[in-house]
Amino acid sequence: MSAPAQVTLLGVGSSGGSPALGCKCATCTSTDPKNRRTRASAVIKANGLTLLIDTGPDLRQQVLREGLLHIDAVLYTHPHADHLHGIDDLRAFCWLNRAAIPVFGNTLMAEHIKSRFSYTLLAPGEYWDKPVLTLHEIDDKAFDFKGTTITPIPLMHGKWPILGYRVGNVAYLTDVSHIPEESFALLENLDVLFLDCLRPIPHPTHFGVDQALEAAQRIKARRTVLIHMTHELEFHALSARLPDGIEVGYDGLQVTAER
């Protein structure tokens, strides 16, 4: 039997991060590290693999904080800057390990990488001084990567079709405004769900608090952790209003699936 997945939240912030520049709200002036949020990203360790979800602009400081020295693959959700623009920092892993890194994403994601970061898809130079990536375009079908099943979860981010991911009994859904009906079947019997929750009220391209809670209650994971939050959501104030089984994520939170 394979070991349960372990997840580290590298960041749980939205595109602006927290504290927000020039803001004096309760979150931004808080001294509690749980209110200091870098841009959203996570690492899933399962079956001996280390899978990175997204490469935001804070990637370098996140991996230094966690002491991460090796990545087997990157699972991309979508090509917005706060989830992609740290791609150049993958070069450090390529240099350390003298190996290319496979990256996975849907057609939208692949097109953005090819057009905006084409240099990452070249053969390695003598010094491995640039990212060396192998791009794999995927659809909504589960696939095997080195003996581990990875299940893409089709989602909508406003008008954009994007992907969440399920590995074992853990699922990560960020930047979601709508979960298609057919995707709920892929989210059954979860031990841990990481779920987008941008701000107190709905947003055209994200779940607000009430939408996130509604989705969590339908999915019925044993444990739901809210992610991708703006400074409008203060950690303790939001925690106080959540039902049992749903909690507020924070940078550096480590979660192990129980099954």
C-alpha positions in Angstrom: 0.0 0.0 0.0 1.4 3.4 -0.9 2.0 6.0 1.7 -0.5 8.9 2.1 0.3 12.1 0.3 1.9 15.0 2.2 1.2 18.5 1.2 3.0 21.8 2.1 1.3 25.0 1.2 4.1 27.2 -0.1 1.7 30.2 -0.4 -2.0 30.9 0.2 -2.1 34.5 -1.0 -3.9 36.0 -4.0 -2.2 37.9 -6.9 -1.2 40.8 -4.7 -0.1 38.9 -1.6 -0.5 40.0 2.0 0.3 42.5 3.3 -1.0 44.6 0.4 1.1 47.5 -0.5 0.1 50.6 1.4 -2.8 48.9 3.3 -3.4 49.4 7.0 -6.2 46.8 7.5 -6.2 44.2 10.3 -4.6 41.5 8.1 -1.9 43.8 6.6 -0.8 45.2 10.0 -1.0 41.9 11.8 2.2 40.4 13.3 0.8 36.9 13.1 2.7 35.0 10.4 -0.5 33.3 9.4 -1.6 36.6 8.0 1.5 37.0 5.8 0.7 35.3 2.5 2.9 34.8 -0.5 1.3 33.9 -3.9 -0.5 30.5 -4.1 1.5 27.4 -4.7 1.9 23.9 -3.1 4.1 20.9 -3.0 2.6 17.4 -2.9 4.9 14.5 -1.9 3.5 11.1 -2.8 5.0 7.7 -3.6 8.5 9.1 -3.5 7.7 12.0 -5.9 7.8 15.7 -5.3 5.1 17.5 -7.3 5.0 21.3 -7.5 1.7 23.0 -8.2 2.3 26.3 -10.1 5.4 28.6 -10.1 4.3 32.0 -8.7 6.6 35.0 -8.4 7.5 34.1 -4.8 8.8 30.6 -5.7 12.4 31.3 -4.8 11.7 32.5 -1.3 9.1 29.7 -0.7 11.5 26.9 -1.6 14.3 28.4 0.4 12.0 28.6 3.4 11.0 24.9 3.0 14.5 23.7 2.1 13.2 22.2 -1.2 16.0 20.9 -3.4 14.3 18.6 -5.9 11.2 18.7 -8.0 10.0 15.7 -10.1 7.3 17.7 -12.1 5.2 20.8 -12.1 1.5 20.7 -12.4 0.2 23.9 -13.8 -3.4 25.1 -13.1 -3.5 28.2 -15.4 -1.3 30.9 -16.9 -2.0 34.0 -14.8 1.1 35.8 -13.6 0.7 34.8 -10.0 0.8 31.1 -10.9 3.3 31.2 -13.7 5.9 34.0 -13.6 8.2 32.2 -11.2 9.0 29.7 -13.9 12.5 31.0 -14.3 13.3 30.0 -10.8 13.0 26.3 -11.9 16.5 26.7 -13.4 18.0 26.3 -9.9 16.5 22.8 -9.7 17.7 21.9 -13.2 21.2 23.1 -12.3 21.3 21.2 -9.0 20.0 18.0 -10.4 21.3 18.3 -14.0 17.9 17.2 -15.2 15.0 18.5 -17.2 11.7 19.0 -15.3 8.5 17.7 -16.9 5.7 20.3 -16.7 2.0 19.5 -17.3 -0.9 21.8 -18.2 -3.9 22.0 -20.5 -3.9 23.5 -24.0 -4.3 27.1 -22.7 -1.4 26.6 -20.3 0.8 25.0 -23.0 0.2 27.9 -25.4 1.2 30.5 -22.9 4.4 28.7 -21.9 5.4 28.2 -25.6 4.6 31.8 -26.5 5.9 33.6 -23.4 8.6 31.4 -22.0 9.9 29.5 -25.1 13.5 29.6 -23.9 12.5 27.2 -21.1 11.9 24.5 -23.7 15.3 24.5 -25.3 18.0 21.8 -24.8 20.3 22.4 -21.8 23.3 24.5 -22.3 26.7 23.6 -20.9 26.1 25.2 -17.5 22.3 24.5 -17.1 21.9 28.2 -16.5 18.4 28.4 -17.8 15.3 26.3 -17.0 15.1 23.1 -19.0 11.5 21.9 -19.2 9.7 19.2 -21.1 6.1 20.4 -21.8 3.3 17.9 -21.6 -0.1 19.0 -22.8 -2.9 17.2 -21.0 -6.7 17.0 -21.1 -9.1 16.0 -18.4 -8.1 12.3 -18.3 -6.1 10.8 -15.4 -2.5 10.0 -16.3 0.3 8.0 -14.8 3.6 9.7 -13.9 6.3 7.4 -12.6 3.8 5.1 -11.1 1.5 7.7 -9.5 -1.9 8.5 -10.9 -2.6 12.2 -11.3 -6.2 13.2 -12.0 -6.8 16.7 -13.6 -10.0 18.3 -12.4 -11.6 20.6 -15.0 -12.7 23.9 -13.5 -13.7 27.3 -14.7 -11.8 30.5 -13.8 -14.2 33.1 -15.1 -14.3 32.3 -18.9 -11.0 30.3 -18.7 -11.0 26.5 -18.6 -8.3 25.6 -16.0 -7.3 22.6 -14.0 -7.2 21.5 -10.4 -5.4 18.2 -9.5 -6.1 15.2 -7.5 -3.3 12.9 -6.2 -4.5 10.0 -4.1 -7.1 11.4 -1.7 -5.9 15.0 -1.9 -7.2 17.6 -4.3 -6.1 21.1 -4.9 -8.5 23.6 -6.5 -7.4 27.2 -6.9 -8.8 30.2 -8.8 -12.1 28.5 -9.4 -15.4 30.4 -10.0 -17.4 27.3 -11.1 -16.9 23.5 -10.7 -18.5 21.7 -13.6 -21.0 19.0 -12.7 -18.9 16.2 -14.1 -15.9 17.3 -12.0 -17.7 16.6 -8.7 -17.5 12.9 -9.5 -13.7 13.2 -9.5 -13.8 14.7 -6.0 -15.5 12.0 -4.1 -14.0 10.3 -1.0 -11.4 13.0 -0.5 -9.3 13.1 2.7 -8.1 16.6 2.1 -9.4 19.4 -0.2 -7.5 22.6 -0.8 -10.1 25.2 -2.0 -10.1 28.7 -3.5 -11.6 31.3 -1.2 -10.7 34.8 -2.5 -12.6 37.3 -0.4 -15.7 37.8 1.7 -18.0 38.4 -1.3 -18.2 36.6 -4.7 -15.8 37.6 -7.5 -16.3 37.0 -11.2 -13.4 34.6 -11.4 -13.1 33.2 -7.9 -15.2 31.7 -5.1 -16.0 34.0 -2.2 -16.4 32.6 1.3 -20.0 31.5 0.9 -19.4 29.9 -2.4 -16.4 28.1 -1.1 -18.3 26.8 1.9 -21.1 25.6 -0.3 -18.7 23.7 -2.6 -16.9 22.2 0.4 -20.2 21.0 2.0 -21.1 19.3 -1.3 -17.7 17.7 -1.8 -17.6 16.5 1.8 -13.8 16.0 2.2 -12.8 14.9 5.6 -10.8 18.1 5.9 -11.0 21.3 3.8 -8.3 24.0 3.8 -9.1 27.4 2.3 -6.4 29.0 0.0 -5.8 31.9 -2.4 -7.0 34.6 -0.1 -6.8 38.4 -0.2 -6.0 40.6 2.7 -9.7 41.1 3.1 -9.8 37.8 5.0 -8.0 38.0 8.3 -6.9 34.5 9.6 -8.5 34.5 13.0 -11.7 36.3 12.1 -12.3 33.9 9.2 -11.4 30.9 11.3 -14.0 31.8 13.9 -16.9 31.6 11.4 -16.0 28.3 9.8 -17.8 25.0 10.5 -16.0 21.9 11.7 -13.9 20.3 9.1 -13.1 23.5 7.3 -10.0 25.7 8.2 -8.0 28.6 6.9 -4.7 27.7 5.3 -1.5 29.6 5.8 2.0 29.7 4.3 4.0 26.7 5.4 1.1 24.6 6.6 1.9 20.9 6.3 -0.9 18.4 5.9 -0.7 14.6 5.7 -3.7 12.7 4.2 -4.9 10.0 6.6 -5.9 7.6 3.9 
